[in-house]
């Protein structure tokens, strides 16, 4: 079988969305499905993060077609004094000035559903050319940017080829949606786009049960069987590294972006108490990824500078190595409304590292369910500082007696990328009418 695989985020772009698309493309051929990738040429793209090491993972036999685009975010980058593209959730913009508010208002009301919709006409032309030359069994659209899903519906209408909408993130329910200052007409238009995609795509992929439930509320025309849950995951090959854990230092690592919205302000006091109570051992808290300046300053101003380390984005292999060389891992879920369905891709690499996870977030959320199911650590509500402190002290005691705190449960293996590609292959073959 041959499928068209459209994704805006592709190497050398970095981030979890890139990994999801890349790993699907990497493993689908093992199940007799050959993707042809259509993506944006990086010279025209507005990527917040570049991670060139992902380029090496693109299989040699995969055809990748790159196109031009019209990107207003690149204009914003040139006008912005920091010279940066906004990250997801604006984590790299802790100080909101008049310029930022004006930009967000323009983005929210003039560029619907998003500011990367300028790619669509170029991707459409490339898709039509390929469809005219090859027999395409299915079109797979991985988003965000969700504007690409509108392209999928257009191609389906014109060609009759079935379409799968892979929606890694919520659309109008994303936690930073309110930051766009949308007017009523813009919100209505965006919700209509979202509803059309959900109703008219042949299948929809989501990453969590909660996300599926919220999408089903968008329209009574959506059959629950049409929405399939394939979480993010981990690639076992990424973890075949030679590592040497520092047995003399108790290291807590947080990997990924984080802002004040993640509700870990109280963790500052917890960590400070841990340092003061365990003066006999060396303890270090390490952040790998983008942390907002205001949150970083809170840690520093609390006198923790000598026991904390900040690293910006690092190559993916180095990030994995850092997880494997840690003692325990910190995970935080944004402290916002409807956060039960937030399932960060980093969780699955945490699971694969087999290190105990300290998760601060909703105790009834999807992340909590997975951590508990895999016996991979403990989940604490944002207000439970004492419980978090007690758990870390318990881990320190266990570590002082036996430096190996690795989880022995193997439930995490069901989240491997190859198993997820196999699940996707069943959906593709069913939709394309093949067994």
C-alpha positions in Angstrom: 0.0 0.0 0.0 1.1 3.6 -0.6 -0.1 6.5 1.5 0.4 10.2 1.3 1.8 11.4 4.7 1.4 15.2 5.2 3.2 16.8 8.2 4.4 20.3 8.6 6.8 19.3 11.4 9.6 17.1 10.0 13.4 17.0 10.6 15.3 19.3 11.1 12.4 20.6 13.2 12.5 19.4 16.8 9.9 18.5 19.4 7.5 15.6 20.1 5.3 16.2 17.1 8.2 15.5 14.8 9.0 12.3 16.6 5.4 11.0 16.2 5.4 11.5 12.5 9.0 10.3 12.0 8.5 7.1 13.9 5.2 6.3 12.1 7.0 6.7 8.8 10.0 4.7 10.1 7.9 1.7 11.1 4.9 1.6 8.8 6.9 -0.1 6.0 7.3 -3.1 8.3 3.6 -3.6 8.0 3.6 -3.3 4.1 2.6 0.4 4.1 4.9 2.8 2.2 4.5 6.5 3.1 5.3 9.3 0.7 6.0 12.3 2.9 5.0 15.9 1.9 6.4 18.5 4.2 7.7 22.1 4.2 11.1 23.0 3.0 13.0 24.1 6.2 14.2 27.2 4.4 10.6 28.5 4.4 9.5 27.0 7.7 8.8 28.8 11.0 10.1 26.1 13.4 10.5 27.2 17.0 13.1 24.4 17.6 15.7 22.8 15.4 17.1 19.4 16.2 19.2 18.2 13.2 20.0 14.8 14.7 16.5 13.6 13.7 17.6 13.9 10.0 19.7 10.7 10.5 16.6 8.8 11.4 14.7 9.3 8.1 14.7 5.9 6.4 16.7 6.0 3.1 13.9 4.4 1.1 11.3 7.1 2.1 10.4 9.7 -0.5 10.2 13.1 1.1 8.8 16.0 -1.0 9.5 19.5 0.4 7.6 22.6 -0.7 7.6 26.3 -0.2 5.3 28.2 2.1 4.2 31.7 3.1 5.0 32.2 6.8 3.9 35.3 8.6 5.6 34.0 11.8 8.9 34.6 10.1 8.0 38.3 9.8 7.2 38.2 13.5 10.5 36.7 14.2 12.3 39.5 12.4 10.3 42.2 14.2 10.6 40.5 17.6 13.7 41.8 19.5 14.5 38.3 20.7 14.4 37.0 17.1 12.4 33.9 18.0 9.4 32.0 16.8 6.8 31.5 19.5 7.0 28.1 21.2 3.9 26.0 21.9 2.1 27.8 24.7 4.4 30.8 24.3 6.8 29.3 26.9 9.6 31.5 25.5 7.6 34.7 26.0 7.3 35.2 29.8 7.1 39.0 29.4 4.0 40.0 27.5 4.4 43.5 26.0 2.2 45.6 23.8 3.9 44.2 20.7 3.2 40.6 21.7 -0.5 41.3 22.5 -1.0 43.0 19.1 0.6 40.0 17.4 -1.5 37.5 19.2 -4.6 39.4 18.4 -3.7 39.5 14.7 -2.8 35.8 14.8 -6.1 34.9 16.6 -8.4 36.9 14.4 -6.8 37.1 10.9 -5.1 33.7 10.7 -7.7 31.1 11.3 -7.2 28.3 12.2 -3.4 29.2 12.5 -0.6 31.2 11.1 0.9 28.3 9.1 -2.0 27.9 6.8 0.1 29.5 4.1 1.7 26.1 3.5 -1.6 24.6 2.3 -1.6 25.7 -1.3 2.0 24.5 -1.9 1.3 21.1 -0.1 -1.9 20.8 -2.1 -0.1 21.2 -5.4 2.5 18.6 -4.4 -0.2 16.2 -3.3 -2.2 16.5 -6.5 0.9 15.9 -8.6 1.7 12.7 -6.7 -1.9 11.5 -6.8 -1.9 12.0 -10.6 1.2 9.8 -11.0 0.8 7.1 -8.3 -2.0 5.0 -6.9 -2.5 6.4 -3.4 -4.6 4.3 -1.0 -5.0 6.8 1.8 -4.0 10.3 2.9 -2.7 10.8 6.4 -2.6 14.3 7.9 -0.6 14.8 11.1 -1.2 18.1 13.0 -0.9 20.7 14.4 -0.9 23.0 12.6 -4.5 22.1 12.3 -4.9 24.2 9.1 -3.4 21.2 7.3 -6.5 19.2 8.2 -8.5 21.5 5.9 -6.2 20.5 3.1 -7.0 16.8 3.9 -10.8 17.4 3.5 -10.2 19.3 0.2 -8.1 16.4 -1.2 -10.7 13.9 -0.1 -13.5 15.8 -1.7 -11.7 16.0 -5.0 -10.2 12.5 -5.1 -12.4 10.3 -3.0 -9.3 9.0 -1.2 -9.9 8.3 2.5 -8.3 10.6 5.0 -7.0 10.0 8.5 -6.7 13.1 10.8 -4.0 12.6 13.3 -4.6 15.3 15.9 -1.7 15.2 18.4 -3.1 18.2 20.3 -6.6 19.7 21.0 -7.8 22.3 18.6 -10.1 24.9 20.2 -9.5 23.4 23.6 -5.7 23.8 23.7 -4.6 25.2 27.0 -3.1 28.4 25.5 -6.1 29.1 23.1 -7.2 32.1 25.2 -3.9 33.8 24.6 -5.0 34.7 21.1 -7.6 37.3 22.2 -10.1 36.0 19.6 -13.3 37.9 18.9 -16.6 36.1 18.6 -16.6 35.7 14.8 -13.1 34.1 14.9 -14.0 31.6 17.6 -17.1 30.6 15.7 -15.1 30.2 12.4 -12.5 28.1 14.2 -15.1 25.8 15.8 -16.7 25.3 12.4 -13.4 24.2 10.9 -12.8 21.9 13.8 -16.2 20.4 13.5 -15.9 19.8 9.8 -12.7 17.9 10.2 -14.1 15.7 13.0 -17.3 15.0 11.0 -15.8 14.4 7.5 -12.4 12.7 8.1 -12.7 8.9 7.7 -10.9 8.4 11.0 -9.4 10.6 13.7 -6.4 9.7 15.8 -6.0 11.3 19.3 -3.4 10.7 22.0 -5.7 10.2 25.1 -9.1 9.1 26.3 -9.9 12.5 27.6 -9.1 14.1 24.2 -11.4 11.6 22.5 -14.2 12.4 25.0 -13.9 16.2 24.3 -13.9 15.7 20.5 -17.1 13.6 20.8 -18.8 16.5 22.4 -18.2 18.7 19.4 -20.9 17.1 17.2 -23.6 14.3 17.6 -22.7 13.2 14.0 -19.3 11.7 15.2 -19.3 8.0 15.8 -17.1 7.1 18.8 -15.7 4.1 16.7 -14.3 6.7 14.3 -11.9 8.2 16.9 -8.9 6.0 17.7 -6.5 6.5 20.6 -2.8 6.0 19.7 -0.7 7.8 22.4 2.7 9.2 21.9 5.4 6.7 22.7 9.1 5.8 22.7 11.4 4.2 20.2 13.3 1.3 21.8 16.3 1.9 19.5 16.7 5.4 21.1 17.5 3.8 24.4 20.3 1.6 23.2 23.0 3.9 24.7 26.1 3.4 26.8 25.4 5.4 29.9 26.9 5.7 33.3 24.6 7.0 36.1 26.3 9.2 38.7 26.0 7.0 41.8 27.4 9.8 44.0 24.7 12.3 43.2 20.9 12.2 43.6 19.7 13.8 40.3 16.1 14.9 39.6 15.6 15.7 35.9 12.8 17.6 34.2 12.9 17.4 30.4 10.8 19.7 28.2 9.2 23.1 28.3 7.8 24.6 31.5 6.2 27.9 32.6 4.3 29.1 35.7 1.2 27.5 34.2 2.6 24.1 35.2 1.9 24.7 38.8 5.3 23.8 40.3 5.9 27.0 42.3 5.2 24.9 45.4 7.9 22.5 44.4 10.5 25.2 45.0 9.8 25.1 48.8 9.7 21.3 48.6 13.1 21.1 46.9 14.6 23.6 49.3 13.4 21.5 52.3 14.9 18.4 50.7 18.3 20.1 50.3 18.3 21.3 54.0 17.2 17.9 55.4 19.7 15.8 53.4 23.0 17.7 53.8 24.9 14.4 53.8 24.4 13.8 50.1 24.7 15.8 46.9 21.4 16.6 45.3 20.8 18.3 42.0 17.7 19.4 40.1 18.2 19.6 36.3 16.0 21.3 33.7 16.5 20.3 30.1 14.5 22.4 27.7 12.9 25.9 27.7 12.0 27.2 31.2 10.4 30.7 31.4 12.6 33.3 32.8 10.3 34.2 35.7 10.1 30.6 36.9 13.9 30.2 36.5 14.4 33.3 38.6 12.1 32.0 41.4 14.4 29.0 41.8 17.5 31.1 41.8 16.1 33.7 44.2 15.2 30.9 46.6 19.0 30.3 47.1 19.0 27.0 45.1 21.4 28.1 42.4 24.2 25.8 43.5 21.8 22.8 43.5 20.1 23.4 40.1 21.1 23.3 36.5 19.4 24.7 33.4 20.1 23.4 29.9 18.4 24.7 26.8 17.3 22.3 24.1 19.9 19.5 23.5 20.1 16.9 20.7 17.5 14.1 21.2 20.2 11.5 22.0 21.7 13.7 24.6 18.3 14.2 26.2 17.7 10.4 26.4 21.2 10.0 27.9 20.3 12.6 30.6 17.2 10.6 31.5 19.1 7.4 31.8 21.8 9.0 33.9 19.2 10.5 36.3 18.1 9.1 39.7 14.4 10.2 39.3 12.4 12.2 36.9 10.1 15.2 37.5 7.0 15.6 35.3 4.5 18.4 35.5 1.0 18.8 33.8 -0.2 22.4 33.2 -2.4 23.6 36.0 -5.3 24.7 33.8 -8.9 23.8 33.1 -9.6 20.4 31.5 -6.0 19.3 32.0 -6.9 15.7 32.7 -6.4 14.8 29.0 -2.9 16.4 28.7 -0.5 13.7 27.8 2.9 15.0 27.0 5.1 13.0 24.7 8.0 13.1 27.2 6.1 10.9 29.6 6.7 7.8 27.4 10.4 8.4 27.2 10.3 8.8 31.0 8.7 5.4 31.2 11.3 3.8 28.9 14.1 5.2 31.1 12.6 3.1 33.9 13.4 5.8 36.5 10.8 6.6 39.2 8.6 9.5 38.1 7.5 12.3 40.4 4.4 13.7 38.6 2.7 16.9 39.7 -0.7 17.1 38.1 -4.3 15.9 38.2 -4.5 12.6 40.1 -7.4 11.5 37.9 -5.8 12.4 34.5 -4.6 10.3 31.6 -1.0 10.7 32.6 -1.8 9.5 36.1 -3.5 6.4 34.8 -0.5 5.5 32.7 2.0 6.0 35.4 -0.1 4.0 37.9 -0.7 1.2 35.3 3.1 0.9 34.6 4.0 1.2 38.4 6.4 3.9 37.3 6.1 6.4 40.1 3.6 8.5 41.9 1.2 11.4 41.0 0.5 14.3 43.3 -2.1 17.1 43.1 -0.5 20.6 43.0 -1.4 21.3 46.6 0.2 18.1 48.1 3.7 19.5 48.9 4.1 17.4 52.0 3.4 14.2 50.1 5.8 15.1 47.3 8.5 15.9 49.9 7.9 12.6 51.7 8.1 10.6 48.4 11.4 12.2 47.4 12.8 11.5 50.9 11.6 7.9 50.5 13.4 7.7 47.2 16.6 9.2 48.7 16.5 6.6 51.5 16.0 3.7 49.0 18.8 5.2 46.8 21.2 5.4 49.8 20.7 1.6 50.4 20.6 0.6 46.7 21.7 3.0 44.0 19.5 1.2 41.4 15.9 2.5 41.5 14.9 1.2 38.1 11.3 0.1 37.6 11.0 -3.7 37.0 7.5 -3.5 35.5 7.3 -4.1 31.8 3.8 -2.6 31.1 5.5 0.4 29.5 6.5 -1.7 26.5 3.0 -1.4 25.0 3.9 2.2 24.2 6.7 1.4 21.9 6.7 3.2 18.5 6.7 -0.1 16.5 3.6 -1.3 18.3 1.8 1.9 17.6 2.8 1.8 14.0 1.2 -1.7 13.9 -2.0 -0.4 15.4 -2.1 2.4 12.8 -1.5 -0.1 10.0 -4.7 -2.0 11.0 -6.7 1.3 10.8 -5.1 2.2 7.4 -5.8 -1.2 5.9 -9.4 -1.3 7.1 -10.1 2.2 5.7 -8.4 1.4 2.4 -10.5 -1.8 2.0 -7.5 -4.1 2.2 -6.6 -6.9 4.6 
